[in-house]
Amino acid sequence: MKITLPGSKETLNVGKILCIGRNYAKHAAEMKSDVPDQPMVFLKPSTAIIRSGGVVVLPQQSQDVHHEVELVAVIGEGGRNIPRDEALHHVAAYAVGLDMTARDIQSVAKANRHPWSVAKGFDTFAPLGPLTPADQIGDPQDLSISVEVSGETRQSGETKDMIFPVAELIHYTSTIFTLEPGDLIYTGTPDGVGPVEDGDVIEARLTGCSPLLVRVARQAD
């Protein structure tokens, strides 16, 4: 998957998709989970990405796929052990995204203390909206984020409520993985997650960014 940075002809290959779990206290509560004392990181493959106008495919293996709306930070300048006070300078762009989750598969994995990779990693499970240059966004912790499913508002939150802000996530993940241009950080979701069905239309919004619009379809037999 390639993405083009806004305002330039530079094209980046998406490498790692780093996703953060339980980064809003109310979402942790609705999932009956503890608030973590350090960022909870999991990965999605780049093949999970679709862009605005695409289709989220509900896989045959799951009967309970949920939406999770998220602020996404696009890494423009890579690095390792990035200091917190320099972290936001490594962001080239922001976008609104969706972390689609096969909740039934995830629940079984959790019960057996297994990884979440299958529940999170199906093709089309990482919709990514249009990119907005970071310098047009300003403070990523002062944004509103929301999602509607077929006209019904499901999630509405504020990025100021993140447990770990974007700068901390960049610092923390860079102490584990070398961040590279084109890496994406999905920064967690506010409360209100819920199921989607065949035929639904999902519209996700983030202050300062163009909306993400995708439709939902059940995988053919």
Kinemage of the C-alpha trace (Angstrom):
@kinemage 1
@onewidth
@group {chain A} dominant
@subgroup {mainchain}
@vectorlist {calphas} color= white
{ca met a 1} P 0.000 0.000 0.000
{ca lys a 2} L 1.303 3.444 -0.961
{ca ile a 3} L 0.155 6.819 0.352
{ca thr a 4} L 0.901 10.244 -1.065
{ca leu a 5} L 1.673 13.032 1.365
{ca pro a 6} L -0.631 16.055 0.924
{ca gly a 7} L 0.860 19.070 -0.791
{ca ser a 8} L 3.682 17.076 -2.357
{ca lys a 9} L 4.344 14.357 -4.877
{ca glu a 10} L 6.147 12.251 -2.300
{ca thr a 11} L 4.774 8.732 -2.102
{ca leu a 12} L 5.453 6.524 0.897
{ca asn a 13} L 5.071 2.813 1.309
{ca val a 14} L 2.990 2.000 4.375
{ca gly a 15} L 5.143 -0.163 6.593
{ca lys a 16} L 3.986 -0.846 10.125
{ca ile a 17} L 0.464 -0.119 11.310
{ca leu a 18} L 0.869 0.378 15.046
{ca cys a 19} L -2.435 0.366 16.910
{ca ile a 20} L -3.054 1.394 20.491
{ca gly a 21} L -5.592 -0.407 22.638
{ca arg a 22} L -7.516 1.046 25.593
{ca asn a 23} L -6.230 4.594 25.153
{ca tyr a 24} L -9.474 6.192 26.388
{ca ala a 25} L -10.611 5.368 29.921
{ca lys a 26} L -14.320 5.176 29.043
{ca his a 27} L -13.614 2.728 26.230
{ca ala a 28} L -11.563 0.547 28.577
{ca ala a 29} L -14.520 0.606 30.965
{ca glu a 30} L -17.058 -0.383 28.302
{ca met a 31} L -14.797 -3.307 27.382
{ca lys a 32} L -14.621 -4.247 31.090
{ca ser a 33} L -10.847 -3.871 30.942
{ca asp a 34} L -8.312 -2.161 33.158
{ca val a 35} L -6.701 1.119 32.124
{ca pro a 36} L -3.125 0.252 31.085
{ca asp a 37} L -0.123 1.817 32.790
{ca gln a 38} L 1.781 1.933 29.501
{ca pro a 39} L 0.590 1.973 25.883
{ca met a 40} L -0.907 -1.316 24.699
{ca val a 41} L 0.415 -1.863 21.176
{ca phe a 42} L -0.737 -4.332 18.532
{ca leu a 43} L -0.106 -4.535 14.785
{ca lys a 44} L -2.207 -4.683 11.659
{ca pro a 45} L -0.899 -5.657 8.210
{ca ser a 46} L -0.759 -2.992 5.515
{ca thr a 47} L -3.177 -5.127 3.461
{ca ala a 48} L -5.896 -4.095 5.935
{ca ile a 49} L -5.906 -0.546 4.565
{ca ile a 50} L -8.674 0.791 2.371
{ca arg a 51} L -9.208 4.449 1.524
{ca ser a 52} L -12.300 6.622 1.615
{ca gly a 53} L -14.903 5.337 -0.826
{ca gly a 54} L -13.878 1.732 -0.234
{ca val a 55} L -15.726 -1.239 1.183
{ca val a 56} L -15.275 -2.887 4.580
{ca val a 57} L -15.770 -6.582 3.938
{ca leu a 58} L -17.368 -8.566 6.753
{ca pro a 59} L -15.520 -11.900 6.754
{ca gln a 60} L -17.299 -15.238 6.848
{ca gln a 61} L -15.392 -16.125 10.022
{ca ser a 62} L -17.096 -13.404 12.092
{ca gln a 63} L -20.685 -12.477 12.905
{ca asp a 64} L -19.860 -9.455 15.092
{ca val a 65} L -17.616 -6.812 13.499
{ca his a 66} L -17.340 -3.491 15.363
{ca his a 67} L -16.284 0.037 14.348
{ca glu a 68} L -13.623 1.927 16.331
{ca val a 69} L -12.923 5.490 15.157
{ca glu a 70} L -9.376 6.777 15.669
{ca leu a 71} L -6.958 9.633 15.068
{ca val a 72} L -4.166 8.345 12.831
{ca ala a 73} L -0.667 9.849 12.812
{ca val a 74} L 1.423 9.340 9.661
{ca ile a 75} L 5.158 9.208 10.293
{ca gly a 76} L 7.164 11.379 7.911
{ca glu a 77} L 10.586 11.344 9.552
{ca gly a 78} L 11.702 8.076 11.057
{ca gly a 79} L 13.798 7.457 14.111
{ca arg a 80} L 14.456 5.417 17.197
{ca asn a 81} L 14.252 6.517 20.843
{ca ile a 82} L 12.551 9.733 19.760
{ca pro a 83} L 12.341 12.250 22.635
{ca arg a 84} L 8.832 13.262 23.672
{ca asp a 85} L 9.517 16.944 23.036
{ca glu a 86} L 10.555 16.191 19.446
{ca ala a 87} L 7.982 13.521 18.688
{ca leu a 88} L 5.363 15.612 16.893
{ca his a 89} L 8.005 16.875 14.454
{ca his a 90} L 8.140 13.309 13.126
{ca val a 91} L 4.469 13.431 12.046
{ca ala a 92} L 3.903 14.329 8.395
{ca ala a 93} L 0.114 14.158 8.410
{ca tyr a 94} L -2.980 13.193 10.344
{ca ala a 95} L -6.165 11.446 9.263
{ca val a 96} L -9.255 9.865 10.709
{ca gly a 97} L -9.289 6.080 10.543
{ca leu a 98} L -11.227 3.034 11.648
{ca asp a 99} L -9.911 0.040 13.537
{ca met a 100} L -12.423 -2.613 12.517
{ca thr a 101} L -12.551 -5.508 14.953
{ca ala a 102} L -14.080 -8.968 14.742
{ca arg a 103} L -15.304 -8.801 18.326
{ca asp a 104} L -16.419 -12.423 18.561
{ca ile a 105} L -13.010 -13.646 17.411
{ca gln a 106} L -11.277 -11.195 19.742
{ca ser a 107} L -13.370 -12.361 22.701
{ca val a 108} L -12.345 -15.984 22.157
{ca ala a 109} L -8.703 -14.909 21.808
{ca lys a 110} L -8.883 -12.922 25.047
{ca ala a 111} L -10.482 -15.815 26.919
{ca asn a 112} L -7.649 -18.071 25.804
{ca arg a 113} L -4.964 -15.404 26.272
{ca his a 114} L -4.136 -15.564 22.590
{ca pro a 115} L -3.033 -12.663 20.329
{ca trp a 116} L -5.618 -10.429 18.638
{ca ser a 117} L -4.018 -10.501 15.184
{ca val a 118} L -6.797 -12.402 13.438
{ca ala a 119} L -9.582 -10.295 14.996
{ca lys a 120} L -7.901 -7.070 13.897
{ca gly a 121} L -6.065 -7.965 10.710
{ca phe a 122} L -8.566 -8.990 8.050
{ca asp a 123} L -8.304 -7.279 4.670
{ca thr a 124} L -10.195 -3.925 4.729
{ca phe a 125} L -10.034 -3.674 8.556
{ca ala a 126} L -7.981 -0.449 8.620
{ca pro a 127} L -9.901 2.222 6.673
{ca leu a 128} L -7.823 5.404 6.344
{ca gly a 129} L -9.258 8.819 5.511
{ca pro a 130} L -7.700 11.626 3.457
{ca leu a 131} L -4.409 12.927 4.858
{ca thr a 132} L -4.050 16.457 6.214
{ca pro a 133} L -0.585 18.020 6.721
{ca ala a 134} L 0.404 18.035 10.374
{ca asp a 135} L 1.078 21.775 10.374
{ca gln a 136} L -2.583 22.385 9.455
{ca ile a 137} L -3.828 20.445 12.462
{ca gly a 138} L -1.923 22.113 15.280
{ca asp a 139} L -2.381 20.378 18.628
{ca pro a 140} L -3.479 16.747 18.045
{ca gln a 141} L -4.801 16.670 21.628
{ca asp a 142} L -7.384 19.373 20.910
{ca leu a 143} L -9.583 17.660 18.336
{ca ser a 144} L -13.090 16.231 18.201
{ca ile a 145} L -13.626 12.781 16.732
{ca ser a 146} L -16.845 11.001 15.818
{ca val a 147} L -18.423 8.309 13.702
{ca glu a 148} L -21.897 7.789 12.248
{ca val a 149} L -23.230 4.454 11.062
{ca ser a 150} L -26.036 4.810 8.514
{ca gly a 151} L -26.827 8.278 9.895
{ca glu a 152} L -26.735 7.325 13.591
{ca thr a 153} L -23.995 8.878 15.726
{ca arg a 154} L -22.259 6.029 17.531
{ca gln a 155} L -19.038 7.547 18.873
{ca ser a 156} L -18.228 11.148 19.792
{ca gly a 157} L -15.148 12.075 21.773
{ca glu a 158} L -12.226 14.417 22.284
{ca thr a 159} L -8.568 13.571 21.746
{ca lys a 160} L -7.702 15.431 24.960
{ca asp a 161} L -9.122 12.386 26.747
{ca met a 162} L -6.394 10.062 25.465
{ca ile a 163} L -4.557 8.361 28.315
{ca phe a 164} L -1.328 8.516 26.310
{ca pro a 165} L -1.078 11.520 23.949
{ca val a 166} L 0.337 11.271 20.446
{ca ala a 167} L 3.805 12.502 21.469
{ca glu a 168} L 4.019 9.814 24.151
{ca leu a 169} L 2.899 7.122 21.708
{ca ile a 170} L 5.587 8.122 19.218
{ca his a 171} L 8.233 8.174 21.933
{ca tyr a 172} L 7.142 4.862 23.415
{ca thr a 173} L 6.764 2.925 20.154
{ca ser a 174} L 10.130 4.252 18.916
{ca thr a 175} L 11.853 2.651 21.905
{ca ile a 176} L 10.661 -0.729 20.606
{ca phe a 177} L 10.418 -0.382 16.826
{ca thr a 178} L 12.459 1.872 14.578
{ca leu a 179} L 9.806 4.186 13.131
{ca glu a 180} L 10.043 4.648 9.377
{ca pro a 181} L 8.445 7.071 6.907
{ca gly a 182} L 4.995 5.752 6.032
{ca asp a 183} L 4.370 4.015 9.345
{ca leu a 184} L 0.905 4.678 10.750
{ca ile a 185} L -0.105 4.993 14.396
{ca tyr a 186} L -3.796 4.370 15.113
{ca thr a 187} L -4.056 6.087 18.482
{ca gly a 188} L -7.051 4.409 20.135
{ca thr a 189} L -10.809 4.876 20.205
{ca pro a 190} L -13.288 6.628 22.503
{ca asp a 191} L -16.281 4.812 23.958
{ca gly a 192} L -19.344 3.885 21.937
{ca val a 193} L -17.973 1.087 19.766
{ca gly a 194} L -20.582 -1.170 18.249
{ca pro a 195} L -21.492 -3.572 15.457
{ca val a 196} L -21.892 -2.898 11.770
{ca glu a 197} L -24.045 -4.828 9.324
{ca asp a 198} L -24.147 -5.586 5.625
{ca gly a 199} L -25.286 -2.432 3.811
{ca asp a 200} L -24.235 0.068 6.479
{ca val a 201} L -22.462 3.294 5.543
{ca ile a 202} L -19.812 4.539 7.976
{ca glu a 203} L -18.770 8.192 8.101
{ca ala a 204} L -15.884 9.098 10.408
{ca arg a 205} L -14.867 12.676 11.212
{ca leu a 206} L -11.902 14.403 12.870
{ca thr a 207} L -11.454 18.148 13.356
{ca gly a 208} L -9.424 19.653 10.508
{ca cys a 209} L -9.469 16.524 8.343
{ca ser a 210} L -11.669 15.482 5.459
{ca pro a 211} L -14.127 12.760 6.456
{ca leu a 212} L -13.705 9.059 5.834
{ca leu a 213} L -16.654 7.390 4.129
{ca val a 214} L -16.871 3.630 3.599
{ca arg a 215} L -19.660 1.147 3.134
{ca val a 216} L -20.005 -2.314 4.618
{ca ala a 217} L -20.668 -5.533 2.707
{ca arg a 218} L -20.777 -9.182 3.742
{ca gln a 219} L -18.179 -11.398 2.090
{ca ala a 220} L -19.721 -13.491 -0.658
{ca asp a 221} L -20.033 -17.237 -0.073
